[in-house]
């Protein structure tokens, strides 16, 4: 698992895709891109989709993502994206009361249970108490990172947040 914090945008694109029976079908798909502005998000998704599109292509929507951090899996079988809401538990030193704050993450996994495991793997390296408040599968097709790290063959890679 590796983690990446960035400005993420969810982009919806509409294009013609080749169907299994050699026909064409218009589809709407959601992709996440790392960008600083809406214009950069549109430019990035257009460039990333160019090799896959032969006919019409349109960026239908761009919106800032509700998460700032994504947990990427190293497994090739993890082909789905899950939104996870985590509640972090802290103690207010003045009142000695438990205080909770929620943060959303995007998690790459093959199944719901694998998403839970990937969250636990990523969060296990922190000393923060948390509760998984919600996990739901998304319709996100892929995530495009700015300056994405190259896939490494070594198994002892360390996540970005470990240094």
DSSP file (Angstrom, degrees, kcal/mol; ACC not computed):
  #  RESIDUE AA STRUCTURE BP1 BP2  ACC     N-H-->O    O-->H-N    N-H-->O    O-->H-N    TCO  KAPPA ALPHA  PHI   PSI    X-CA   Y-CA   Z-CA
    1    1 A X              0   0    0      0, 0.0     2,-0.3     0, 0.0    72,-0.2   0.000 360.0 360.0 360.0 139.0    0.0    0.0    0.0
    2    2 A X  E     -A   72   0A   0     70,-2.1    70,-3.1   157,-0.2     2,-0.4  -0.970 360.0-144.7-132.9 156.1    1.1    3.5   -0.7
    3    3 A X  E     -A   71   0A   0     -2,-0.3     2,-0.4    68,-0.2   157,-0.3  -0.905  10.8-170.1-121.4 144.9   -0.7    6.7    0.1
    4    4 A X  E     -A   70   0A   0     66,-2.2    66,-2.4    -2,-0.4     2,-0.5  -0.979   6.8-161.3-140.3 127.4   -0.9   10.0   -1.8
    5    5 A X  E     +A   69   0A   0     -2,-0.4     2,-0.3    64,-0.2    64,-0.2  -0.898  36.1 125.4-103.5 133.0   -2.2   13.3   -0.7
    6    6 A X        -     0   0    0     62,-2.3     2,-0.9    -2,-0.5    30,-0.0  -0.937  68.4 -72.4-164.0-179.5   -3.1   15.8   -3.4
    7    7 A X        -     0   0    0     -2,-0.3    28,-2.3    28,-0.0     2,-0.4  -0.855  57.6-166.5 -88.4 107.1   -5.8   18.0   -4.9
    8    8 A X  E     -E   34   0B   0     -2,-0.9    57,-2.7    59,-0.4     2,-0.4  -0.779  10.8-167.0-102.2 141.2   -8.0   15.4   -6.5
    9    9 A X  E     -EF  33  64B   0     24,-2.6    24,-2.5    -2,-0.4     2,-0.6  -0.984  16.1-139.4-124.1 137.1  -10.8   16.1   -9.0
   10   10 A X  E     -EF  32  63B   0     53,-3.0    53,-2.3    -2,-0.4     2,-0.4  -0.861  25.3-167.9 -93.3 124.7  -13.5   13.7  -10.1
   11   11 A X  E     -EF  31  62B   0     20,-3.6    20,-2.8    -2,-0.6     2,-0.5  -0.930  12.5-153.8-117.1 137.2  -14.1   14.1  -13.8
   12   12 A X  E     -EF  30  61B   0     49,-2.8    48,-2.4    -2,-0.4    49,-1.6  -0.945  18.3-173.7-108.3 125.7  -17.0   12.6  -15.8
   13   13 A X  E     -EF  29  59B   0     16,-2.8    16,-2.5    -2,-0.5     2,-0.5  -0.897  13.6-154.5-120.6 150.0  -16.3   12.0  -19.5
   14   14 A X  E     +EF  28  58B   0     44,-2.9    44,-2.3    -2,-0.3     2,-0.3  -0.989  31.0 141.7-123.2 127.5  -18.5   10.9  -22.3
   15   15 A X  E     -EF  27  57B   0     12,-2.0    12,-2.9    -2,-0.5     2,-0.5  -0.964  51.5 -91.8-155.4 170.1  -17.1    9.0  -25.3
   16   16 A X  E     -E   26   0B   0     40,-1.1    38,-0.6    -2,-0.3    39,-0.4  -0.784  40.3-166.6 -91.7 128.0  -17.8    6.2  -27.8
   17   17 A X  E     -E   25   0B   0      8,-3.2     8,-2.2    -2,-0.5     2,-0.3  -0.892  25.8-110.6-115.8 144.8  -16.5    2.9  -26.8
   18   18 A X  E     -E   24   0B   0     -2,-0.4     6,-0.2     6,-0.2     2,-0.1  -0.563  36.0-145.5 -70.1 129.9  -16.1   -0.2  -28.9
   19   19 A X    >   -     0   0    0      4,-3.0     3,-1.5    -2,-0.3    -1,-0.0  -0.468  26.3-103.2 -92.7 170.4  -18.6   -2.9  -27.8
   20   20 A X  T 3  S+     0   0    0      1,-0.3    -1,-0.1    -2,-0.1    -2,-0.0   0.786 121.4  56.2 -64.3 -28.0  -17.9   -6.7  -27.8
   21   21 A X  T 3  S-     0   0    0      1,-0.0    -1,-0.3     2,-0.0     3,-0.1   0.085 124.2-101.8 -93.7  25.0  -20.1   -7.1  -31.0
   22   22 A X  S <  S+     0   0    0     -3,-1.5    -2,-0.1     1,-0.2     2,-0.1   0.605  85.5 122.3  68.8  15.0  -17.9   -4.5  -32.9
   23   23 A X        -     0   0    0      1,-0.0    -4,-3.0    -6,-0.0     2,-0.4  -0.338  62.6-110.9 -93.8-177.9  -20.4   -1.7  -32.5
   24   24 A X  E     -E   18   0B   0     -6,-0.2     2,-0.4    -2,-0.1    -6,-0.2  -0.928  29.5-177.2-116.6 141.6  -20.1    1.7  -30.8
   25   25 A X  E     -E   17   0B   0     -8,-2.2    -8,-3.2    -2,-0.4     2,-0.4  -0.999  25.2-127.6-139.4 133.7  -21.7    2.7  -27.6
   26   26 A X  E     -E   16   0B   0     -2,-0.4     2,-0.3   -10,-0.2   -10,-0.2  -0.675  35.0-176.9 -80.6 131.2  -21.6    6.1  -25.8
   27   27 A X  E     -E   15   0B   0    -12,-2.9   -12,-2.0    -2,-0.4     2,-0.5  -0.938  24.4-144.4-128.9 151.2  -20.6    5.7  -22.2
   28   28 A X  E     +E   14   0B   0     -2,-0.3     2,-0.3   -14,-0.2   -14,-0.2  -0.974  29.0 176.3-109.9 126.9  -20.2    8.1  -19.3
   29   29 A X  E     -E   13   0B   0    -16,-2.5   -16,-2.8    -2,-0.5     2,-0.5  -0.957  24.3-133.1-134.0 152.4  -17.3    7.2  -17.0
   30   30 A X  E     +Eg  12 140B   0    109,-0.7   111,-3.4    -2,-0.3   112,-0.6  -0.895  24.9 175.4-108.2 130.9  -15.8    8.8  -13.9
   31   31 A X  E     -Eg  11 142B   0    -20,-2.8   -20,-3.6    -2,-0.5     2,-0.4  -0.952  22.5-136.2-129.0 150.8  -12.0    9.2  -13.5
   32   32 A X  E     -Eg  10 143B   0    110,-2.4   112,-3.3    -2,-0.3     2,-0.3  -0.911  23.3-173.8-108.2 134.2  -10.0   10.9  -10.8
   33   33 A X  E     -Eg   9 144B   0    -24,-2.5   -24,-2.6    -2,-0.4     2,-0.6  -0.947  26.1-126.5-128.5 150.7   -7.1   13.2  -11.7
   34   34 A X  E     +E    8   0B   0    110,-1.8     2,-0.3    -2,-0.3   -26,-0.2  -0.853  52.0 140.6 -92.2 117.0   -4.5   15.0   -9.6
   35   35 A X        -     0   0    0    -28,-2.3     3,-0.1    -2,-0.6    -2,-0.0  -0.984  53.5-138.8-155.5 159.9   -4.6   18.7  -10.6
   36   36 A X  S    S+     0   0    0     -2,-0.3     2,-0.3     1,-0.1    -1,-0.1   0.727  88.5  22.2 -92.5 -26.4   -4.3   22.2   -9.1
   37   37 A X  S  > S-     0   0    0      1,-0.1     4,-2.1   -30,-0.1     5,-0.1  -0.872  79.2-109.2-136.6 167.6   -7.1   23.8  -11.1
   38   38 A X  H  > S+     0   0    0     -2,-0.3     4,-2.3     2,-0.2     5,-0.2   0.897 119.9  53.2 -62.2 -40.7  -10.3   22.8  -13.0
   39   39 A X  H  > S+     0   0    0      1,-0.2     4,-2.3     2,-0.2    -1,-0.2   0.903 109.1  47.5 -62.0 -42.8   -8.4   23.7  -16.3
   40   40 A X  H  > S+     0   0    0      2,-0.2     4,-2.6     1,-0.2    -1,-0.2   0.876 110.1  53.5 -66.6 -36.8   -5.5   21.4  -15.4
   41   41 A X  H  X S+     0   0    0     -4,-2.1     4,-2.4     2,-0.2     5,-0.2   0.911 110.5  47.0 -63.1 -42.4   -8.0   18.6  -14.5
   42   42 A X  H  X S+     0   0    0     -4,-2.3     4,-2.0     2,-0.2    -2,-0.2   0.912 113.4  48.2 -65.4 -42.8   -9.7   19.0  -17.9
   43   43 A X  H  X S+     0   0    0     -4,-2.3     4,-2.2     2,-0.2    -2,-0.2   0.912 112.9  48.8 -63.1 -43.2   -6.3   19.0  -19.7
   44   44 A X  H  X S+     0   0    0     -4,-2.6     4,-2.7     2,-0.2     5,-0.2   0.937 112.4  45.5 -64.8 -48.4   -5.1   16.0  -17.8
   45   45 A X  H  X S+     0   0    0     -4,-2.4     4,-2.0     1,-0.2    -1,-0.2   0.876 112.8  51.6 -67.0 -35.1   -8.2   13.8  -18.4
   46   46 A X  H  X S+     0   0    0     -4,-2.0     4,-1.2    -5,-0.2    -1,-0.2   0.928 113.4  44.5 -64.6 -44.3   -8.2   14.7  -22.1
   47   47 A X  H  < S+     0   0    0     -4,-2.2     4,-0.5     1,-0.2    -2,-0.2   0.901 114.4  49.0 -66.3 -42.0   -4.6   13.8  -22.5
   48   48 A X  H  < S+     0   0    0     -4,-2.7     3,-0.3     1,-0.2    -1,-0.2   0.843 115.2  43.7 -68.5 -33.3   -4.9   10.5  -20.5
   49   49 A X  H >X S+     0   0    0     -4,-2.0     3,-1.8    -5,-0.2     4,-0.8   0.666  88.0  91.9 -86.6 -16.7   -8.0    9.4  -22.4
   50   50 A X  G >< S+     0   0    0     -4,-1.2     3,-0.9     1,-0.3    -1,-0.2   0.841  83.1  52.3 -49.7 -44.7   -6.7   10.3  -25.9
   51   51 A X  G 34 S+     0   0    0     -4,-0.5    -1,-0.3    -3,-0.3    -2,-0.1   0.730 112.9  46.2 -66.4 -18.6   -5.2    6.8  -26.6
   52   52 A X  G <4 S+     0   0    0     -3,-1.8     2,-0.5    -4,-0.2    -1,-0.2   0.520  99.5  77.9-100.6  -7.1   -8.5    5.1  -25.8
   53   53 A X    <<  +     0   0    0     -3,-0.9   -36,-0.1    -4,-0.8     4,-0.1  -0.887  38.3 164.4-113.0 131.3  -10.9    7.3  -27.7
   54   54 A X  S    S+     0   0    0    -38,-0.6    -1,-0.1    -2,-0.5     3,-0.1   0.705  70.1  28.2-110.7 -31.6  -11.5    7.2  -31.4
   55   55 A X  S    S-     0   0    0    -39,-0.4    -2,-0.1     1,-0.3     2,-0.0   0.209 112.3 -11.1-102.6-137.8  -14.8    9.1  -31.8
   56   56 A X        -     0   0    0    -41,-0.0   -40,-1.1     2,-0.0     2,-0.3  -0.314  57.9-174.1 -64.7 145.3  -16.4   11.9  -29.9
   57   57 A X  E     +F   15   0B   0    -42,-0.2     2,-0.4    -3,-0.1   -42,-0.2  -0.985   5.6 173.3-143.6 132.3  -15.0   12.8  -26.5
   58   58 A X  E     -F   14   0B   0    -44,-2.3   -44,-2.9    -2,-0.3     2,-0.8  -0.994  31.0-137.1-143.8 133.4  -16.5   15.3  -24.0
   59   59 A X  E     +F   13   0B   0     -2,-0.4   -46,-0.3   -46,-0.2     3,-0.1  -0.818  27.3 179.4 -85.4 111.2  -15.6   16.3  -20.5
   60   60 A X  E     +     0   0B   0    -48,-2.4     2,-0.3    -2,-0.8   -47,-0.2   0.808  58.6   4.0 -86.4 -32.4  -19.1   16.5  -18.9
   61   61 A X  E     -F   12   0B   0    -49,-1.6   -49,-2.8     2,-0.0     2,-0.4  -0.993  49.3-170.5-157.5 144.1  -18.3   17.4  -15.4
   62   62 A X  E     +F   11   0B   0     -2,-0.3     2,-0.3   -51,-0.2   -51,-0.2  -0.988  19.2 165.8-135.6 127.7  -15.4   18.3  -13.1
   63   63 A X  E     -F   10   0B   0    -53,-2.3   -53,-3.0    -2,-0.4     2,-0.1  -0.999  41.7-102.2-142.0 144.9  -15.7   18.6   -9.3
   64   64 A X  E     -F    9   0B   0     -2,-0.3   -55,-0.3   -55,-0.2     2,-0.1  -0.403  46.5-114.2 -61.8 138.5  -13.3   18.7   -6.4
   65   65 A X        -     0   0    0    -57,-2.7   -57,-0.1     2,-0.2    -1,-0.1  -0.395   9.2-130.8 -74.5 152.5  -13.1   15.3   -4.7
   66   66 A X  S    S+     0   0    0     -2,-0.1    38,-0.4    39,-0.0     2,-0.3   0.381  90.6  64.5 -83.5   4.5  -14.4   15.0   -1.1
   67   67 A X        -     0   0    0    -59,-0.1   -59,-0.4    36,-0.1    38,-0.2  -0.915  56.2-168.5-126.0 153.0  -11.1   13.2   -0.2
   68   68 A X  S    S+     0   0    0     36,-0.8   -62,-2.3    -2,-0.3     2,-0.4   0.510  73.4  56.3-114.1 -12.2   -7.6   14.5   -0.2
   69   69 A X  E     -Ab   5 105A   0     35,-0.6    37,-1.7   -64,-0.2     2,-0.4  -0.966  60.3-164.2-129.6 140.8   -5.8   11.2    0.3
   70   70 A X  E     -Ab   4 106A   0    -66,-2.4   -66,-2.2    -2,-0.4     2,-0.7  -0.974  13.0-145.5-123.9 135.8   -5.8    8.0   -1.8
   71   71 A X  E     -Ab   3 107A   0     35,-3.0    37,-2.2    -2,-0.4     2,-0.4  -0.899  21.2-158.9 -99.0 113.4   -4.6    4.5   -0.7
   72   72 A X  E     -A    2   0A   0    -70,-3.1   -70,-2.1    -2,-0.7     2,-0.2  -0.764   7.1-138.8 -95.0 136.4   -3.2    2.8   -3.7
   73   73 A X        -     0   0    0     -2,-0.4    36,-0.1   -72,-0.2    45,-0.0  -0.621   6.4-146.8 -90.8 152.3   -2.8   -1.0   -3.8
   74   74 A X  S    S+     0   0    0     -2,-0.2     2,-0.4    77,-0.0    -1,-0.1   0.521  71.5  99.9 -91.0  -8.4    0.2   -2.8   -5.2
   75   75 A X    >   -     0   0    0      1,-0.1     3,-1.1     2,-0.0    -2,-0.1  -0.645  66.0-147.7 -86.2 132.8   -2.0   -5.8   -6.4
   76   76 A X  T 3  S+     0   0    0     -2,-0.4    -1,-0.1     1,-0.2    -3,-0.0   0.715  97.6  62.5 -67.9 -20.9   -3.0   -5.9  -10.0
   77   77 A X  T 3  S+     0   0    0      1,-0.1     2,-1.4     2,-0.0    -1,-0.2   0.631  77.2  94.5 -81.4 -12.4   -6.3   -7.6   -9.1
   78   78 A X    <   +     0   0    0     -3,-1.1    32,-0.2     1,-0.2    -5,-0.2  -0.644  43.8 148.1 -81.8  93.5   -7.4   -4.6   -7.1
   79   79 A X        +     0   0    0     -2,-1.4     2,-0.3    29,-0.1    31,-0.2   0.238  41.8  78.7-116.2  12.0   -9.4   -2.9   -9.8
   80   80 A X  E     -C  109   0A   0     29,-1.8    29,-2.2    -3,-0.1     2,-0.4  -0.813  64.7-137.8-119.1 161.7  -12.2   -1.1   -7.9
   81   81 A X  E     -C  108   0A   0     57,-0.3    57,-2.8    59,-0.3     2,-0.4  -0.974  16.2-168.5-123.5 133.0  -12.3    2.1   -5.9
   82   82 A X  E     -CD 107 137A   0     25,-3.0    25,-3.2    -2,-0.4     2,-0.5  -0.950  17.2-137.9-121.6 137.5  -14.1    2.5   -2.5
   83   83 A X  E     -CD 106 136A   0     53,-2.8    53,-2.3    -2,-0.4     2,-0.4  -0.825  25.4-166.8 -90.4 131.6  -14.8    5.7   -0.6
   84   84 A X  E     -CD 105 135A   0     21,-2.7    21,-2.6    -2,-0.5     2,-0.6  -0.974  13.2-156.4-124.0 132.4  -14.1    5.3    3.0
   85   85 A X  E     -CD 104 134A   0     49,-3.0    48,-2.3    -2,-0.4    49,-1.5  -0.934  16.5-169.8-106.2 118.1  -15.2    7.6    5.8
   86   86 A X  E     -CD 103 132A   0     17,-2.9    17,-2.5    -2,-0.6     2,-0.6  -0.893  13.3-147.9-109.7 138.1  -13.0    7.3    8.9
   87   87 A X  E     -CD 102 131A   0     44,-3.0    44,-2.0    -2,-0.4     2,-0.4  -0.918  13.5-151.6-102.8 121.9  -13.8    8.9   12.3
   88   88 A X  E     -CD 101 130A   0     13,-3.6    13,-2.0    -2,-0.6     2,-0.5  -0.795   8.5-145.5 -95.4 135.7  -10.7    9.9   14.2
   89   89 A X  E     +CD 100 129A   0     40,-2.2    40,-0.5    -2,-0.4     2,-0.3  -0.880  25.3 164.4-108.5 123.6  -11.0    9.9   18.0
   90   90 A X  E     -C   99   0A   0      9,-3.1     9,-3.7    -2,-0.5     2,-0.5  -0.918  32.6-122.6-130.7 159.9   -9.2   12.4   20.1
   91   91 A X  E     -C   98   0A   0     -2,-0.3     2,-0.7     7,-0.2     7,-0.2  -0.900  18.7-132.6-104.3 129.5   -9.5   13.6   23.7
   92   92 A X     >  -     0   0    0      5,-3.0     4,-2.6    -2,-0.5     5,-0.5  -0.715  15.9-153.0 -77.2 116.5  -10.1   17.2   24.5
   93   93 A X  T  4 S+     0   0    0     -2,-0.7    -1,-0.2     1,-0.2    -2,-0.0   0.813  89.4  49.9 -65.2 -30.7   -7.6   17.9   27.2
   94   94 A X  T  4 S+     0   0    0      1,-0.2    -1,-0.2     3,-0.1    -2,-0.0   0.919 126.5  22.8 -74.4 -43.8   -9.7   20.7   28.8
   95   95 A X  T  4 S-     0   0    0      2,-0.1    -2,-0.2     0, 0.0    -1,-0.2   0.583  93.1-134.7 -99.7 -11.8  -13.0   18.9   29.0
   96   96 A X     <  +     0   0    0     -4,-2.6     2,-0.3     1,-0.2    -3,-0.2   0.745  59.6 138.5  60.3  25.8  -11.6   15.3   29.0
   97   97 A X        -     0   0    0     -5,-0.5    -5,-3.0     1,-0.0     2,-0.3  -0.747  60.6-107.7-101.5 150.3  -14.3   14.4   26.5
   98   98 A X  E     - C   0  91A   0     -2,-0.3     2,-0.4    -7,-0.2    -7,-0.2  -0.561  35.4-165.1 -73.7 133.9  -13.9   12.3   23.4
   99   99 A X  E     - C   0  90A   0     -9,-3.7    -9,-3.1    -2,-0.3     2,-0.4  -0.973   1.4-159.1-124.1 137.0  -14.0   14.3   20.2
  100  100 A X  E     - C   0  89A   0     -2,-0.4     2,-0.4   -11,-0.2   -11,-0.2  -0.933   8.8-177.1-118.8 138.9  -14.5   12.8   16.7
  101  101 A X  E     - C   0  88A   0    -13,-2.0   -13,-3.6    -2,-0.4     2,-0.4  -0.990  18.5-139.1-129.2 143.2  -13.6   14.2   13.4
  102  102 A X  E     - C   0  87A   0     -2,-0.4     2,-0.4   -15,-0.2   -15,-0.2  -0.811  17.6-177.9-108.2 144.0  -14.3   12.5   10.1
  103  103 A X  E     - C   0  86A   0    -17,-2.5   -17,-2.9    -2,-0.4     2,-0.3  -0.997  18.2-137.0-137.0 138.8  -12.1   12.3    7.0
  104  104 A X  E     - C   0  85A   0    -38,-0.4   -36,-0.8    -2,-0.4   -35,-0.6  -0.765  22.3-179.4 -98.2 143.9  -12.9   10.7    3.6
  105  105 A X  E     -bC  69  84A   0    -21,-2.6   -21,-2.7    -2,-0.3     2,-0.5  -0.911  24.8-131.6-132.6 159.3  -10.4    8.6    1.7
  106  106 A X  E     -bC  70  83A   0    -37,-1.7   -35,-3.0    -2,-0.3     2,-0.4  -0.972  27.6-166.4-111.9 132.6  -10.4    6.7   -1.6
  107  107 A X  E     -bC  71  82A   0    -25,-3.2   -25,-3.0    -2,-0.5     2,-0.5  -0.969  14.5-141.9-126.8 131.6   -9.2    3.1   -1.4
  108  108 A X  E     + C   0  81A   0    -37,-2.2     2,-0.3    -2,-0.4   -27,-0.2  -0.796  42.5 134.1 -91.8 129.2   -8.2    0.8   -4.2
  109  109 A X  E     - C   0  80A   0    -29,-2.2   -29,-1.8    -2,-0.5     3,-0.1  -0.977  57.6-124.9-164.4 166.4   -9.2   -2.9   -3.6
  110  110 A X  S    S+     0   0    0     -2,-0.3     2,-0.3   -32,-0.2    -1,-0.1   0.786  92.6  12.1 -88.9 -31.8  -10.9   -5.9   -5.4
  111  111 A X  S  > S-     0   0    0    -31,-0.1     4,-1.9     1,-0.1    -1,-0.1  -0.864  80.7-101.3-139.6 170.2  -13.6   -6.4   -2.8
  112  112 A X  H  > S+     0   0    0     -2,-0.3     4,-2.0     2,-0.2     5,-0.2   0.935 123.0  49.3 -58.4 -48.0  -15.3   -4.7    0.2
  113  113 A X  H  > S+     0   0    0      1,-0.2     4,-2.2     2,-0.2    -1,-0.2   0.872 109.3  52.1 -62.5 -37.1  -13.3   -6.9    2.6
  114  114 A X  H  > S+     0   0    0      2,-0.2     4,-2.7     1,-0.2    -1,-0.2   0.852 106.0  55.2 -66.9 -33.7  -10.1   -6.1    0.8
  115  115 A X  H  X S+     0   0    0     -4,-1.9     4,-2.2     2,-0.2    -2,-0.2   0.918 107.9  48.5 -63.4 -43.1  -10.9   -2.4    1.1
  116  116 A X  H  X S+     0   0    0     -4,-2.0     4,-2.5     2,-0.2    -2,-0.2   0.929 112.8  48.3 -61.2 -45.3  -11.2   -2.8    4.9
  117  117 A X  H  X S+     0   0    0     -4,-2.2     4,-2.6     1,-0.2    -2,-0.2   0.912 110.5  50.9 -62.1 -43.2   -7.9   -4.7    5.0
  118  118 A X  H  X S+     0   0    0     -4,-2.7     4,-2.3     2,-0.2    -1,-0.2   0.870 110.3  49.5 -64.8 -36.3   -6.2   -2.0    2.9
  119  119 A X  H  X S+     0   0    0     -4,-2.2     4,-3.1     2,-0.2     5,-0.3   0.939 111.8  48.5 -64.9 -46.2   -7.4    0.7    5.2
  120  120 A X  H  X S+     0   0    0     -4,-2.5     4,-1.7     1,-0.2    -2,-0.2   0.877 111.4  50.7 -62.9 -37.4   -6.2   -1.2    8.2
  121  121 A X  H  < S+     0   0    0     -4,-2.6     4,-0.4     2,-0.2    -1,-0.2   0.935 115.5  41.7 -63.3 -46.7   -2.8   -1.8    6.5
  122  122 A X  H >< S+     0   0    0     -4,-2.3     3,-0.7     1,-0.2    -2,-0.2   0.903 120.5  41.3 -69.3 -41.5   -2.4    1.9    5.7
  123  123 A X  H >< S+     0   0    0     -4,-3.1     3,-1.9     1,-0.2     5,-0.3   0.696  97.8  76.9 -82.0 -18.4   -3.7    3.2    9.1
  124  124 A X  T 3< S+     0   0    0     -4,-1.7    -1,-0.2    -5,-0.3    -2,-0.2   0.706  87.5  61.4 -63.8 -19.6   -1.9    0.6   11.1
  125  125 A X  T <  S+     0   0    0     -3,-0.7    -1,-0.3    -4,-0.4     2,-0.2   0.449  97.0  74.5 -86.3  -1.0    1.3    2.6   10.6
  126  126 A X  S <  S-     0   0    0     -3,-1.9    -3,-0.0     2,-0.1     0, 0.0  -0.683  75.2-137.4-108.2 164.6   -0.2    5.5   12.4
  127  127 A X        +     0   0    0     -2,-0.2     2,-0.4     2,-0.1    -3,-0.1   0.194  66.8 117.5-102.7  15.0   -0.8    6.1   16.1
  128  128 A X        -     0   0    0     -5,-0.3     2,-0.4     1,-0.0    -2,-0.1  -0.681  63.9-130.6 -89.5 133.5   -4.2    7.6   15.6
  129  129 A X  E     +D   89   0A   0    -40,-0.5   -40,-2.2    -2,-0.4     2,-0.3  -0.658  40.6 164.8 -77.9 134.8   -7.3    5.9   17.0
  130  130 A X  E     -D   88   0A   0     -2,-0.4     2,-0.4   -42,-0.2   -42,-0.2  -0.965  30.9-148.6-148.2 162.8  -10.0    5.6   14.3
  131  131 A X  E     -D   87   0A   0    -44,-2.0   -44,-3.0    -2,-0.3     2,-1.0  -0.997  26.5-123.9-131.3 136.2  -13.3    3.9   13.4
  132  132 A X  E     +D   86   0A   0     -2,-0.4   -46,-0.2   -46,-0.2     3,-0.1  -0.728  32.6 177.9 -79.3 108.2  -14.3    3.0    9.9
  133  133 A X  E     -     0   0A   0    -48,-2.3     2,-0.3    -2,-1.0   -47,-0.2   0.812  61.1  -6.1 -83.3 -31.7  -17.7    4.7    9.8
  134  134 A X  E     -D   85   0A   0    -49,-1.5   -49,-3.0    -3,-0.1     2,-0.4  -0.968  50.5-172.1-163.8 143.9  -18.6    3.9    6.2
  135  135 A X  E     +D   84   0A   0     -2,-0.3     2,-0.4   -51,-0.2   -51,-0.2  -0.987  15.5 172.3-137.7 131.8  -17.2    2.2    3.0
  136  136 A X  E     -D   83   0A   0    -53,-2.3   -53,-2.8    -2,-0.4     2,-0.2  -1.000  32.7-115.8-141.6 141.6  -19.0    2.3   -0.3
  137  137 A X  E     -D   82   0A   0     -2,-0.4   -55,-0.2   -55,-0.2     2,-0.2  -0.477  33.5-152.4 -71.9 143.0  -18.0    1.1   -3.8
  138  138 A X        -     0   0    0    -57,-2.8   -57,-0.3    -2,-0.2    -1,-0.1  -0.554  23.9-123.2-107.9 175.1  -17.7    3.9   -6.4
  139  139 A X        +     0   0    0     -2,-0.2  -109,-0.7   -59,-0.1     2,-0.2   0.172  64.2 136.6-100.2  15.1  -18.1    4.0  -10.1
  140  140 A X  E     -g   30   0B   0    -59,-0.2   -59,-0.3     1,-0.2  -109,-0.2  -0.452  38.4-165.6 -66.6 130.3  -14.6    5.4  -10.5
  141  141 A X  E     -     0   0B   0   -111,-3.4     2,-0.3     1,-0.3  -110,-0.2   0.857  61.4 -22.1 -86.2 -39.6  -12.8    3.7  -13.4
  142  142 A X  E     -g   31   0B   0   -112,-0.6  -110,-2.4     2,-0.0     2,-0.4  -0.983  52.6-122.9-164.9 167.0   -9.3    4.8  -12.7
  143  143 A X  E     -g   32   0B   0     -2,-0.3     2,-0.6  -112,-0.2  -110,-0.2  -0.987  17.4-157.6-123.4 130.4   -7.0    7.4  -11.0
  144  144 A X  E     -g   33   0B   0   -112,-3.3  -110,-1.8    -2,-0.4     2,-0.3  -0.939  12.7-158.3-111.9 117.2   -4.5    9.5  -12.9
  145  145 A X    >   -     0   0    0     -2,-0.6     3,-0.9  -112,-0.2     2,-0.5  -0.664  21.8-116.8 -93.4 146.8   -1.7   10.9  -10.8
  146  146 A X  T 3  S-     0   0    0     -2,-0.3     3,-0.1     1,-0.3  -111,-0.1  -0.723 104.2  -1.4 -76.0 126.2    0.5   13.8  -11.7
  147  147 A X  T 3  S-     0   0    0     -2,-0.5    -1,-0.3     1,-0.1     3,-0.1   0.942  94.1-158.3  54.2  51.2    4.1   12.4  -11.9
  148  148 A X    <   -     0   0    0     -3,-0.9    -1,-0.1     1,-0.1     2,-0.1  -0.314  19.9-107.6 -60.3 139.1    2.8    8.9  -11.0
  149  149 A X        -     0   0    0     -3,-0.1    -1,-0.1     1,-0.1     2,-0.1  -0.414  36.1-108.3 -68.1 145.2    5.6    6.7   -9.6
  150  150 A X        -     0   0    0      1,-0.1     2,-0.2    -2,-0.1    -1,-0.1  -0.428  39.3 -97.8 -70.7 146.8    6.7    3.9  -12.0
  151  151 A X        -     0   0    0     -2,-0.1     2,-0.3     2,-0.0    -1,-0.1  -0.483  42.3-149.6 -65.7 130.8    5.7    0.4  -11.0
  152  152 A X        -     0   0    0     -2,-0.2     5,-0.1     2,-0.1    -1,-0.0  -0.781  14.4-146.3-105.0 149.9    8.6   -1.3   -9.2
  153  153 A X  S    S+     0   0    0     -2,-0.3    -1,-0.1     2,-0.0     2,-0.1   0.682  70.3  99.9 -85.0 -20.0    9.3   -5.0   -9.3
  154  154 A X        -     0   0    0      1,-0.1     3,-0.4     2,-0.1    -2,-0.1  -0.367  61.8-151.4 -71.4 147.7   10.6   -5.1   -5.7
  155  155 A X  S    S+     0   0    0      1,-0.2    -1,-0.1    -2,-0.1    -2,-0.0   0.556  86.7  69.5 -93.0 -10.1    8.3   -6.3   -3.0
  156  156 A X        +     0   0    0      2,-0.0    -1,-0.2     0, 0.0     2,-0.1  -0.004  66.0 143.2-101.5  31.5    9.9   -4.3   -0.2
  157  157 A X        -     0   0    0     -3,-0.4     2,-0.4    -5,-0.1     0, 0.0  -0.395  43.2-138.1 -65.1 145.5    8.7   -0.9   -1.4
  158  158 A X        -     0   0    0     -2,-0.1     5,-0.1     1,-0.1  -156,-0.1  -0.864  21.7-106.8-105.1 142.8    7.8    1.5    1.4
  159  159 A X    >   -     0   0    0     -2,-0.4     3,-1.7  -158,-0.1     4,-0.4  -0.247  32.5-109.7 -62.2 156.3    4.7    3.7    1.1
  160  160 A X  G >  S+     0   0    0   -157,-0.3     3,-1.6     1,-0.3    -1,-0.1   0.855 115.0  60.8 -55.5 -38.5    5.3    7.4    0.5
  161  161 A X  G 3  S+     0   0    0      1,-0.3    -1,-0.3     2,-0.1    -2,-0.1   0.605  95.7  61.6 -73.1  -8.3    4.2    8.4    4.0
  162  162 A X  G <         0   0    0     -3,-1.7    -1,-0.3     0, 0.0    -2,-0.2   0.568 360.0 360.0 -89.9  -9.1    7.0    6.4    5.6
  163  163 A X    <         0   0    0     -3,-1.6    -3,-0.2    -4,-0.4    -2,-0.1   0.416 360.0 360.0 109.7 360.0    9.6    8.4    3.9
